[in-house]
Amino acid sequence: MIHSIQTRASRLLGVRYPIVQGGLARVAKAELCAAVSAAGGLGQISTVGLADAEALRAEIRRARALTDKPFGVNFPLGRMDFTAMMEVVLEEEVAVIALTAGNPAPWIKRIDGRAKVLVLIAGPELAKKAEGAGADLVATVGYEGGGHLGRGDETTMVMVPRVVRAVSIPVLASGGIADGAGLLAALALGAEGVEMGTRFVASAEAHAHANYKQALVAAEPMGTTVIKRSLGMPGRALRSAHTEAILAAEAAGEDIVPMIAGPLNARGVDDGELDQSYLWAGQCVGLIGEVEPAGAIVERMAREAGEGLARMNRAFQPTG
C-alpha cells in the first residue's frame, strides 16, 4: 500500500495522490467527485448539464456530505455565461476551480486567489499563457485523450516534457492514462501528476448509462475517432453510427453543428443510445478491463506506480 505520492501538484491540491479526475461533462457529479477525493485523488464536479447555479450549489453540498477531502468544479469556458455558477463556487469555498477551453485570464482575475486554479491546455504556448494569467497549475492533453484536444496531433509522450520545460508551475499529464504505469510514466516525463477522464467514466459512481460504461470496457484504441476538426475544435469520441455520419458530413464540407448539439451527447450519457449520439472516449479504452469503484481505481493506480518504480529501480544497476 502506497501511503502517498508527494509532488508539488499533490501538495498544492492537498491530496495524497496527484491523480485528478477530469471534468467529464454530464458524467461528473457529486458521487464520482467525492469517491475520487475520498480515495486520495482530486475529484471534480462538472457544471455541464446542471440547470442553474443553485443546482451546482446542491451538488457541491452533496459532495461535502460524502467527503471532507478537497475537490474541484470544472468550467468549460465559452459554452455559456458561468458568472452565477462561479459566484456559487466562490461562496461555497471550493478548493479547486478547473478552466477548460476559452480564455481563462478574466476568470482567474475574478477568482483572485480564493481557490487554486487548474487550466487544461494543449502544448507549451497555451501553458505559458495560462501561467502568465495566474494559473496555479496546468494539465496538458495529448492526442490520445478523450473529449476536446489540441488542434495538432501531438502525443502526450512528446507534449508533456515540452510543456514542463516551458513553465515553472506544476504540470499534469493528460491523454492515454488509465493505470499506474501511465502515472509513473507521466512522472518520469517531468509531470507532477495526471488528469484522466475516460477511465473514471467506467466507474461505478460515474453518472453515465451502463451501455456507455460497457462500451468503454469493450472498445479498443481504434474504436475511437476524432470529430469536429472542421470546426477547429477536435474531440475524440467512441466510434458509432452517429460519429461516422459526422465524419462523412465533415468530409463533404457540410455543417455539423446540429449533429453535435448537447442533447445528442446526453442521449448517450443518460439514455445509453450509443448509435444515436456521440460519446467522448480516449484511446486508453484499450487499458480498461472492467467497471470498478472510483476509489479502487485511485488506490490501484498508486499501488501499480509504486510497484513499477520498484521494478525500475531493480533494473538500474549502479556502477562500481
C-alpha positions as CSV (number, residue, x, y, z in Angstrom):
1,M,0.0,0.0,0.0
2,I,1.4,3.4,-1.0
3,H,0.7,5.9,1.7
4,S,1.1,8.9,-0.6
5,I,2.8,10.3,-3.7
6,Q,4.0,13.7,-2.9
7,T,4.8,16.2,-5.7
8,R,4.3,20.0,-6.0
9,A,0.9,19.2,-7.5
10,S,-0.3,16.9,-4.7
11,R,0.8,19.4,-2.1
12,L,-0.8,22.3,-3.9
13,L,-4.1,20.4,-4.2
14,G,-3.9,19.0,-0.7
15,V,-4.3,15.4,-1.8
16,R,-2.4,12.1,-1.1
17,Y,-2.0,11.2,-4.8
18,P,-1.6,13.5,-7.8
19,I,-4.5,11.9,-9.6
20,V,-7.1,14.3,-10.8
21,Q,-10.4,13.2,-12.2
22,G,-11.3,15.1,-15.4
23,G,-14.2,17.4,-15.8
24,L,-16.4,14.8,-17.7
25,A,-19.4,16.8,-18.9
26,R,-22.7,15.4,-17.7
27,V,-20.9,12.5,-16.1
28,A,-19.0,14.0,-13.1
29,K,-21.5,14.7,-10.3
30,A,-21.2,14.6,-6.5
31,E,-20.9,10.8,-6.1
32,L,-18.0,10.4,-8.5
33,C,-16.2,13.6,-7.3
34,A,-16.5,12.5,-3.7
35,A,-15.3,8.9,-4.3
36,V,-12.2,10.1,-6.1
37,S,-11.4,12.7,-3.4
38,A,-12.1,10.3,-0.5
39,A,-9.6,7.8,-2.0
40,G,-6.8,10.4,-2.1
41,G,-7.2,11.9,-5.6
42,L,-8.9,15.1,-6.6
43,G,-12.5,14.7,-7.8
44,Q,-14.4,17.3,-9.8
45,I,-18.0,18.3,-10.4
46,S,-18.9,19.2,-13.9
47,T,-21.0,22.3,-14.5
48,V,-22.3,20.9,-17.8
49,G,-25.8,19.5,-17.6
50,L,-26.7,21.4,-14.4
51,A,-29.8,23.5,-14.7
52,D,-28.5,26.6,-12.9
53,A,-26.3,28.0,-10.1
54,E,-28.4,26.6,-7.3
55,A,-28.2,23.1,-8.9
56,L,-24.5,23.4,-8.7
57,R,-24.6,24.5,-5.1
58,A,-26.7,21.4,-4.3
59,E,-24.0,19.2,-6.0
60,I,-21.2,20.9,-4.0
61,R,-23.1,20.3,-0.8
62,R,-23.8,16.7,-1.7
63,A,-20.1,16.1,-2.3
64,R,-19.3,17.7,1.0
65,A,-21.7,15.4,2.8
66,L,-19.9,12.4,1.2
67,T,-16.3,13.5,1.9
68,D,-14.3,16.1,3.9
69,K,-11.4,16.0,1.3
70,P,-10.7,18.7,-1.2
71,F,-12.4,18.7,-4.6
72,G,-12.9,20.9,-7.6
73,V,-15.5,22.3,-10.0
74,N,-14.9,22.3,-13.8
75,F,-15.9,25.1,-16.1
76,P,-15.7,24.6,-19.9
77,L,-15.4,28.2,-21.0
78,G,-17.2,29.6,-24.0
79,R,-20.2,27.3,-23.7
80,M,-22.4,29.7,-21.7
81,D,-22.3,32.5,-19.1
82,F,-20.9,30.9,-16.0
83,T,-20.9,34.1,-13.9
84,A,-23.6,32.9,-11.4
85,M,-22.1,29.5,-11.1
86,M,-18.7,30.9,-10.4
87,E,-20.1,33.0,-7.7
88,V,-21.6,30.0,-6.1
89,V,-18.3,28.1,-6.2
90,L,-16.5,31.0,-4.5
91,E,-19.2,31.4,-1.9
92,E,-19.0,27.7,-1.1
93,E,-15.2,28.0,-0.9
94,V,-14.5,25.1,-3.2
95,A,-10.8,24.2,-3.1
96,V,-10.0,24.0,-6.8
97,I,-11.5,25.5,-10.0
98,A,-10.7,24.0,-13.3
99,L,-11.0,26.0,-16.5
100,T,-11.0,24.4,-19.9
101,A,-11.2,25.9,-23.4
102,G,-11.7,29.7,-23.9
103,N,-9.6,32.4,-22.3
104,P,-9.0,31.7,-18.6
105,A,-7.5,35.1,-17.8
106,P,-10.7,37.1,-16.9
107,W,-11.9,34.2,-14.7
108,I,-8.6,33.8,-12.9
109,K,-8.7,37.5,-12.2
110,R,-12.3,37.1,-10.8
111,I,-11.2,34.1,-8.7
112,D,-8.5,36.3,-7.2
113,G,-6.7,33.6,-5.2
114,R,-9.8,32.3,-3.5
115,A,-9.3,28.9,-5.0
116,K,-6.4,27.0,-6.7
117,V,-6.8,27.3,-10.5
118,L,-6.1,24.4,-12.8
119,V,-6.2,25.2,-16.6
120,L,-6.5,22.5,-19.2
121,I,-4.3,23.3,-22.2
122,A,-2.6,21.6,-25.1
123,G,1.0,22.5,-25.7
124,P,3.7,24.8,-24.3
125,E,2.4,28.1,-25.8
126,L,-1.0,27.8,-24.2
127,A,0.7,26.7,-21.0
128,K,2.8,29.8,-20.9
129,K,-0.3,32.0,-21.4
130,A,-2.1,30.2,-18.6
131,E,0.9,30.7,-16.3
132,G,1.1,34.3,-17.2
133,A,-2.6,34.8,-16.4
134,G,-2.0,33.4,-12.9
135,A,-2.9,29.7,-13.1
136,D,-1.6,27.6,-10.2
137,L,-1.1,24.5,-12.4
138,V,-1.9,23.2,-15.9
139,A,-2.9,19.9,-17.4
140,T,-1.8,19.3,-20.9
141,V,-3.8,16.9,-23.0
142,G,-2.2,14.8,-25.8
143,Y,-3.7,13.4,-29.0
144,E,-4.7,10.1,-27.3
145,G,-7.1,11.8,-24.9
146,G,-10.9,11.7,-24.9
147,G,-13.1,14.8,-25.4
148,H,-11.7,18.0,-26.7
149,L,-8.0,18.1,-27.7
150,G,-5.5,20.5,-29.1
151,R,-5.6,21.4,-32.8
152,G,-2.5,19.4,-33.5
153,D,-1.9,15.7,-33.3
154,E,0.9,15.9,-30.7
155,T,1.0,12.9,-28.4
156,T,1.2,13.0,-24.6
157,M,4.7,11.5,-24.6
158,V,6.0,14.4,-26.6
159,M,3.9,17.2,-25.3
160,V,4.4,16.7,-21.6
161,P,8.2,17.3,-21.5
162,R,7.8,20.3,-23.8
163,V,5.3,21.9,-21.5
164,V,7.3,21.1,-18.4
165,R,10.3,22.9,-20.0
166,A,8.1,25.9,-20.9
167,V,6.6,26.8,-17.5
168,S,7.6,26.9,-13.8
169,I,4.2,25.9,-12.4
170,P,3.3,22.2,-11.9
171,V,2.2,20.2,-14.9
172,L,-0.3,17.4,-15.0
173,A,-0.2,14.9,-17.9
174,S,-3.5,14.0,-19.6
175,G,-4.4,11.8,-22.5
176,G,-4.0,8.0,-22.7
177,I,-3.6,7.5,-19.0
178,A,-5.7,4.8,-17.2
179,D,-3.4,2.9,-14.8
180,G,-0.4,3.2,-12.5
181,A,2.1,2.6,-15.3
182,G,0.7,5.7,-17.0
183,L,1.0,7.7,-13.8
184,L,4.6,6.6,-13.4
185,A,5.4,7.4,-17.0
186,A,3.9,10.9,-16.5
187,L,6.2,11.5,-13.5
188,A,9.2,10.2,-15.5
189,L,8.4,12.7,-18.2
190,G,8.5,15.6,-15.7
191,A,4.8,15.9,-14.9
192,E,3.8,16.1,-11.3
193,G,0.6,14.2,-11.6
194,V,-2.1,13.2,-14.1
195,E,-5.6,14.2,-15.1
196,M,-7.7,11.5,-16.5
197,G,-11.3,11.2,-17.7
198,T,-12.2,8.1,-19.7
199,R,-11.1,5.7,-17.0
200,F,-13.4,7.4,-14.5
201,V,-16.4,7.2,-16.8
202,A,-16.0,3.5,-16.5
203,S,-16.5,3.6,-12.7
204,A,-19.4,2.7,-10.5
205,E,-20.1,6.2,-9.3
206,A,-20.0,7.9,-12.8
207,H,-23.3,9.4,-13.9
208,A,-23.3,7.5,-17.1
209,H,-25.6,4.8,-18.6
210,A,-24.4,1.2,-18.2
211,N,-24.3,1.0,-22.0
212,Y,-21.7,3.8,-22.2
213,K,-19.6,2.2,-19.5
214,Q,-19.6,-1.2,-21.0
215,A,-18.8,0.2,-24.5
216,L,-15.7,1.7,-22.9
217,V,-14.7,-1.7,-21.4
218,A,-15.3,-3.4,-24.8
219,A,-13.6,-0.8,-27.0
220,E,-10.1,-0.9,-28.5
221,P,-8.0,2.2,-29.1
222,M,-9.1,2.2,-32.8
223,G,-12.6,2.1,-31.6
224,T,-12.3,5.9,-31.1
225,T,-12.2,8.7,-33.6
226,V,-11.6,12.4,-33.8
227,I,-14.6,14.5,-34.8
228,K,-15.2,18.3,-35.1
229,R,-11.9,19.0,-36.9
230,S,-13.8,21.1,-39.4
231,L,-14.8,23.5,-36.5
232,G,-11.3,23.8,-35.2
233,M,-12.4,22.0,-32.1
234,P,-11.2,18.4,-32.4
235,G,-12.5,15.9,-29.9
236,R,-12.1,12.1,-29.5
237,A,-15.2,10.0,-29.2
238,L,-16.3,6.4,-29.4
239,R,-17.0,5.2,-32.9
240,S,-20.7,4.9,-33.6
241,A,-23.2,5.3,-36.4
242,H,-23.5,8.9,-35.4
243,T,-19.8,9.7,-35.3
244,E,-19.4,8.1,-38.7
245,A,-22.1,10.3,-40.0
246,I,-20.3,13.4,-38.5
247,L,-17.1,12.4,-40.2
248,A,-18.9,11.9,-43.6
249,A,-20.5,15.3,-43.2
250,E,-17.2,16.9,-42.4
251,A,-15.5,15.3,-45.4
252,A,-18.3,16.6,-47.6
253,G,-17.9,20.1,-46.2
254,E,-21.4,20.1,-44.6
255,D,-22.5,21.9,-41.5
256,I,-22.1,19.6,-38.5
257,V,-23.3,21.9,-35.7
258,P,-26.7,20.3,-35.5
259,M,-25.0,16.9,-35.2
260,I,-23.0,17.9,-32.1
261,A,-25.7,19.6,-30.1
262,G,-25.6,18.9,-26.3
263,P,-28.9,16.8,-26.3
264,L,-27.2,14.3,-28.7
265,N,-24.4,13.8,-26.2
266,A,-27.0,13.5,-23.3
267,R,-28.8,10.8,-25.4
268,G,-25.8,8.5,-25.0
269,V,-24.8,9.5,-21.5
270,D,-28.2,9.4,-19.9
271,D,-30.2,7.0,-22.1
272,G,-27.5,4.7,-23.5
273,E,-28.4,5.2,-27.1
274,L,-24.9,4.7,-28.4
275,D,-25.5,4.9,-32.1
276,Q,-27.7,8.0,-31.9
277,S,-25.2,10.0,-30.0
278,Y,-21.5,11.0,-29.7
279,L,-19.7,9.9,-26.5
280,W,-16.3,11.1,-25.5
281,A,-13.6,8.5,-25.0
282,G,-9.8,8.4,-25.2
283,Q,-7.5,5.7,-26.7
284,C,-6.9,4.4,-23.1
285,V,-10.1,2.4,-23.6
286,G,-7.7,-0.4,-24.5
287,L,-6.5,-0.4,-20.9
288,I,-9.9,-0.6,-19.2
289,G,-10.8,-4.1,-18.2
290,E,-13.9,-3.6,-16.1
291,V,-16.2,-1.1,-14.4
292,E,-14.9,-0.5,-10.9
293,P,-15.5,1.8,-7.9
294,A,-13.6,5.1,-8.5
295,G,-11.8,4.7,-5.2
296,A,-10.5,1.3,-6.2
297,I,-9.1,2.8,-9.4
298,V,-7.2,5.5,-7.5
299,E,-5.8,3.1,-4.9
300,R,-4.7,0.6,-7.6
301,M,-3.0,3.3,-9.6
302,A,-1.0,4.4,-6.7
303,R,0.0,0.8,-5.9
304,E,0.9,0.0,-9.5
305,A,3.0,3.1,-9.7
306,G,4.9,2.0,-6.6
307,E,5.4,-1.5,-7.9
308,G,6.6,-0.1,-11.3
309,L,9.1,2.2,-9.6
310,A,10.5,-0.7,-7.6
311,R,10.8,-2.8,-10.8
312,M,12.6,0.1,-12.5
313,N,15.0,0.6,-9.5
314,R,16.0,-3.1,-9.8
315,A,16.8,-2.6,-13.5
316,F,19.2,0.3,-12.9
317,Q,22.5,-1.0,-11.6
318,P,25.0,1.4,-10.1
319,T,28.5,1.4,-11.5
320,G,31.4,0.2,-9.4
